[in-house]
Amino acid sequence: MNETIHNLLTEQTASWETARNNYTALAGVRVKELTVGGIPYKVQFNPARIVSSGAKVDAKTIRERKCFLCPANLPPEQKGIPFKEHYHILVNPFPIFPRHLTIPELAHVPQRIAPRFADMLELAQALPDFTVFYNGPKCGASAPDHAHFQAGNKGFLPIEKAWRRLIAGKVADYGKAALWHLDDAPRATLVIESASAEDATTLFDIIYRASDAKPDEEEPMMNVLAMYEAERWIVFVFPRAKHRPACYTAEDDANLLSSPASVDLGGVFITPVEKDFLKITAEDVAAILSEVCISAADFQRIRQHIKEQIPKNISL
């Protein structure tokens, strides 16, 4: 699969002008490093990502626009690779990563993680050079009406290497899987480490049920990252409290166009506007995370709910 993906990226950047221009521009994006509570973060100035960061995702806009992930509406230049007979692996033409993929369902179905978490694990195993990620419908997804994953090359997100030193404790064991929580406030992070896809899926289902959906939401707000290495899955789950921070719609100097998604929570904040890139500070990142991630009290409550569910479900 790795060679097939490499060939797809090579072909698409050669034949598709939009993709070629944006991947060429990516080589020159500016990046700065910040430390937030002792944790490394990066900020990337990436003008092409205004398409996603600035996307209108209200119900009226979604109803009135053509879905850009449906096969009938893809640009004629865009080619894909089938996966599990109902997904299409595509090159993302507005990249954050040097190798950035979008993996939509072929059918136009809503963005939901519960019925396809096992598919996410299969994707991570099939793409061992990539980290696969899921943005909830109000957690950074610019197409909340069409189920999809994304994937970016490993080694890009700081959390991939930093997480082990941030472990605060173990929440639970389940078969061949362990669930950890990190000491990385104001972010709230759960980590599933598992040699079994089945046990990882069961643990995720328990996390999902412990994370109550808001009355007007179809699923609990969350972002998810998954990677496969050394015959184990590592899954990061970020429970969310809010879609976008107040600075997103603030006026004048208080405005900062930040719409955090999986990549931002993984440690790379995307700023599509130059003034935001120049002014954003570690304090800004901390404030944004404090606003969009769940509180320490809610995080503790979720962990307790998980522990309470484990004895009823455990099967060693």
C-alpha positions in Angstrom: 0.0 0.0 0.0 2.9 2.4 0.8 4.2 2.2 -2.8 0.7 2.7 -4.2 0.2 5.8 -2.1 3.6 7.2 -3.1 2.7 6.6 -6.7 -0.6 8.4 -6.3 1.0 11.4 -4.7 3.6 11.6 -7.4 1.0 11.3 -10.2 -1.4 13.8 -8.7 1.2 16.5 -8.1 2.4 16.0 -11.7 -1.0 16.1 -13.4 -3.1 18.3 -11.1 -2.2 21.9 -11.1 -4.0 22.8 -7.8 -2.3 20.0 -5.9 1.1 20.7 -7.5 1.0 24.4 -6.6 -0.1 23.8 -3.1 2.4 21.1 -2.4 5.1 23.3 -3.9 4.0 26.2 -1.7 4.0 23.9 1.3 7.8 23.5 1.0 8.1 27.2 1.8 5.5 27.6 4.7 6.8 29.3 7.7 6.8 27.5 11.1 7.5 28.7 14.6 7.8 26.7 17.8 6.1 27.5 21.1 6.1 25.8 24.5 2.8 25.6 26.3 3.1 24.4 29.8 6.3 22.7 29.0 4.8 20.9 26.0 6.1 21.6 22.4 3.7 23.0 19.9 4.4 24.4 16.4 2.5 27.1 14.5 2.3 26.8 10.7 1.4 29.7 8.4 -0.5 28.0 5.6 -2.6 30.4 3.4 -4.1 27.5 1.4 -5.8 26.2 4.6 -8.2 29.1 4.6 -10.5 26.8 2.6 -10.8 24.6 5.7 -10.3 27.0 8.6 -12.7 29.5 7.2 -15.3 27.0 6.0 -18.9 27.7 6.9 -20.4 24.6 8.4 -23.8 25.8 9.5 -26.7 23.7 8.4 -28.0 26.2 5.8 -24.6 26.5 4.1 -24.1 22.7 4.1 -27.6 22.1 2.5 -27.0 24.7 -0.2 -23.5 23.7 -1.4 -22.5 20.6 -3.4 -20.6 18.1 -1.3 -16.9 18.3 -2.4 -16.3 14.7 -1.1 -19.0 13.0 -3.2 -17.4 11.1 -6.2 -19.7 13.0 -8.7 -18.4 16.3 -7.5 -14.6 15.6 -7.3 -12.4 17.6 -9.7 -11.8 15.7 -12.9 -8.1 15.6 -12.2 -8.6 13.9 -8.8 -7.9 10.2 -8.7 -8.2 7.7 -5.9 -7.4 4.3 -4.6 -10.2 2.1 -3.2 -10.1 0.9 0.4 -12.5 -1.7 1.9 -14.8 -1.3 -1.1 -16.5 1.8 0.4 -13.7 4.3 0.9 -11.6 6.3 -1.6 -8.0 7.3 -0.7 -7.4 10.7 -2.2 -4.6 13.2 -2.3 -5.6 16.3 -0.2 -5.1 19.3 -2.6 -4.8 21.7 0.4 -2.1 20.0 2.4 -0.8 20.6 5.9 1.6 17.6 5.7 4.2 16.9 3.0 2.0 13.8 2.3 -1.6 14.5 3.1 -4.5 12.2 2.3 -8.3 12.4 2.5 -10.2 9.1 2.8 -14.0 9.7 2.3 -16.8 7.2 2.2 -18.1 6.7 -1.3 -21.7 7.2 0.0 -22.9 10.6 1.2 -23.4 9.7 4.9 -22.8 11.9 8.0 -19.5 12.3 9.7 -19.7 9.8 12.6 -16.9 7.9 14.3 -18.8 5.2 16.2 -19.7 2.9 13.3 -16.3 3.2 11.6 -13.7 3.3 14.4 -12.6 -0.2 13.4 -12.1 1.0 9.8 -9.8 3.7 11.2 -7.7 1.1 12.9 -7.5 -0.9 9.6 -6.5 2.3 7.8 -3.7 3.0 10.3 -2.4 -0.6 9.9 -2.6 -0.4 6.1 -0.8 3.0 6.1 2.0 2.5 8.6 3.9 5.6 7.4 0.9 7.8 8.2 -1.1 9.0 11.2 -4.8 8.7 10.5 -7.1 11.3 12.0 -10.8 12.0 12.5 -12.4 15.4 13.1 -15.9 15.4 14.6 -18.7 17.2 12.7 -18.2 20.3 15.0 -14.5 19.7 15.8 -12.8 20.9 12.7 -14.5 18.9 9.9 -15.1 21.1 6.9 -17.5 18.4 5.5 -19.6 17.4 8.5 -22.2 15.9 6.1 -19.8 13.4 4.5 -18.0 10.7 6.5 -14.2 10.8 6.0 -10.8 10.4 7.6 -7.6 12.2 6.8 -4.0 11.0 7.1 -0.6 12.7 7.2 2.9 11.3 7.2 4.3 10.3 10.6 6.9 12.4 12.3 5.0 15.7 11.8 2.9 15.9 14.9 4.8 16.6 18.2 2.4 14.4 20.2 3.6 11.3 18.4 6.9 11.4 20.2 6.0 13.4 23.3 3.1 11.4 24.6 5.0 8.8 26.6 6.8 11.4 28.8 3.4 13.1 29.4 1.6 10.0 30.9 -0.1 10.9 34.1 -1.5 7.5 34.9 -3.4 4.5 33.6 -7.2 4.7 33.4 -7.9 1.0 32.7 -6.7 -2.2 31.1 -8.9 -4.2 28.7 -7.5 -7.4 27.3 -4.5 -6.5 25.2 -5.2 -2.8 25.5 -4.3 -0.1 28.0 -5.9 3.3 28.4 -3.7 6.1 29.6 -4.4 9.8 30.4 -1.8 12.5 29.9 -0.7 15.4 32.0 -1.0 17.9 29.2 -3.5 20.5 30.3 -5.1 22.6 29.0 -5.4 19.9 26.4 -7.3 16.7 27.6 -5.9 13.6 26.1 -6.7 9.9 26.4 -4.4 7.3 24.8 -5.3 3.8 23.8 -2.3 1.5 23.3 -3.3 -2.0 22.1 -2.0 -5.1 20.3 -5.6 -6.0 19.5 -7.8 -4.1 17.2 -10.9 -5.7 18.8 -9.8 -4.7 22.4 -8.9 -1.1 21.2 -12.4 -0.9 19.6 -14.1 -2.0 22.8 -12.1 0.5 24.8 -13.0 3.3 22.4 -16.7 2.4 22.6 -16.5 2.7 26.4 -14.8 6.1 26.0 -17.5 7.1 23.5 -20.3 6.2 25.9 -18.6 7.9 28.8 -18.4 11.1 26.8 -21.9 12.4 26.8 -23.2 14.0 23.6 -24.7 17.5 24.0 -28.5 17.7 23.5 -28.2 19.1 20.0 -25.3 16.9 18.9 -25.4 13.4 17.2 -22.2 12.3 18.9 -19.8 13.4 21.6 -17.5 16.1 20.4 -14.0 14.7 19.8 -10.9 14.5 17.7 -9.1 11.2 17.2 -5.6 10.3 15.9 -4.5 6.7 15.2 -1.2 5.2 14.2 0.2 1.7 13.9 3.8 0.8 14.8 5.7 -2.1 16.3 2.5 -4.3 15.8 0.5 -2.0 18.1 -2.1 0.7 17.7 -1.7 4.1 19.4 -4.9 6.1 19.5 -5.2 9.6 20.8 -8.7 10.8 21.8 -9.3 14.5 22.5 -12.7 15.1 24.1 -14.0 18.5 23.1 -16.2 21.2 24.7 -16.5 23.7 21.9 -16.2 24.0 18.1 -14.4 27.3 17.7 -12.8 29.7 20.3 -14.2 33.2 20.9 -11.2 34.8 19.1 -12.5 33.2 15.8 -15.3 35.7 15.6 -13.8 38.5 17.7 -13.3 42.0 16.3 -10.2 43.9 15.4 -7.0 42.9 17.3 -8.8 40.3 19.3 -9.6 38.3 16.1 -7.5 35.2 15.4 -8.7 32.7 12.8 -8.1 29.5 14.7 -10.5 26.6 14.2 -8.7 23.8 16.0 -9.0 20.2 14.7 -6.9 17.0 15.1 -3.7 18.5 13.7 -3.8 21.5 16.1 -4.5 19.2 19.1 -1.7 17.0 17.9 0.6 19.9 18.4 0.6 21.9 15.1 -1.6 25.0 15.1 -2.6 26.1 11.6 -2.8 29.8 10.9 -4.0 30.7 7.3 -3.7 34.4 7.9 -0.2 36.0 8.2 -1.1 38.5 10.9 -2.3 35.6 13.1 0.9 33.7 12.6 3.0 36.7 13.5 1.1 37.6 16.7 0.1 34.2 18.1 1.8 33.4 21.4 2.0 30.4 23.7 -0.6 32.2 25.9 -2.9 32.4 22.9 -2.5 28.7 22.2 -3.2 27.9 25.9 -6.3 30.1 25.9 -7.7 28.5 22.7 -7.1 25.0 24.1 -8.7 25.9 27.4 -11.8 27.0 25.6 -12.2 24.2 23.1 -11.0 21.2 25.2 -13.0 19.9 28.2 -12.2 21.1 31.7 -10.0 19.2 34.2 -13.2 18.4 36.2 -15.0 17.1 33.2 -12.0 15.1 32.1 -11.8 13.5 35.6 -15.5 12.7 35.4 -15.1 11.0 32.1 -12.2 8.9 33.4 -14.3 7.8 36.3 -17.2 6.9 34.1 -14.8 4.8 32.0 -13.5 2.9 35.1 -17.1 2.2 36.2 -17.9 0.7 32.8 -14.8 -1.5 32.5 -15.8 -4.3 35.0 -19.2 -4.8 33.3 -17.6 -5.2 29.9 -14.2 -6.8 30.6 -13.4 -10.1 28.9 -9.8 -11.2 29.5 
